[in-house]
Amino acid sequence: MILRRAEVGPGPQLLLISLGVLVCFPAAVDCFVGLPLSTKPARLWPQLLLLADNATVPPIVRRVVPGDQCDRHCVPGDRPLTCHFRWKLENYATMGSACWNCRLGNRAHCFHPQCITANGLERGVFAINRRVPGPPIHVCKHDSIVVDVENQLEGLGSTIHWHGFHQKATPWMDGVPMVTQCPIPQDTTFRYQFTAVESGTQFYHSHAGFQKANGHYGMVVVRDPSDLNQAHYDYDLSEHRIIIADWTLDMVEKWVPGIQTDSMRVDSILINGRGRYFNV
């Protein structure tokens, strides 16, 4: 942007230095972005407003990267990224074949990819990318989050709701079925896309039926490059976060519409998807 200055009279004048922003400046101009302006104060205001109304703001060019590459140290002034995630919702099971000899005490097998241990007992689950909790999202403030959700649940629709995100500019991405969107049908894909404006440690979960209680939930961390509390800790690592969830021995649908007995109490507490069951 090039501004040629010219005196138009005594006192401070208003100068448009960027689209939509007016600031006081001790002198006015006779040219704004190469366009001639009147040097008479009475005519300068309407011309500046006309330029602002007719101008277009060029889009911010964001580099698109796989979602896991957005888990980084956030630096003030860095250009935001577009973080692309691909999720598949499907029926799955805990302590299945991917866990090999985990049930026999081989702890290394309990950490195999796609092995969901939960509380150590086998049961059906609703998994995201064969994980419970689902894949974590770690981004910096003002990054764009793009999640392609493929629904492979047998005979079920689904949505993903994002806790902690106000979605002021993208209300249709809030993931509330029959309110902000129709449920994602089986064998189809829906794209969620919004900007991570609110920093903090949030979470997501399915907002359809009882899918959340059966495994559809996960963590979202939005780091603030200007975090005022950075001096209070030495490291800000992804593995320092935990998500706690209750767990039952059977699919939650077994207890619906509800049995008024003590058997409604949860059977285990999971920390990052892992726990134990004590039959006492």
Summary of the structure (lengths in Angstrom):
residues: 280
radius of gyration: 26.4
end to end distance: 73.4
largest distance: 87.5
contacts: 751
relative contact order: 0.13
helix: 16%
strand: 35%
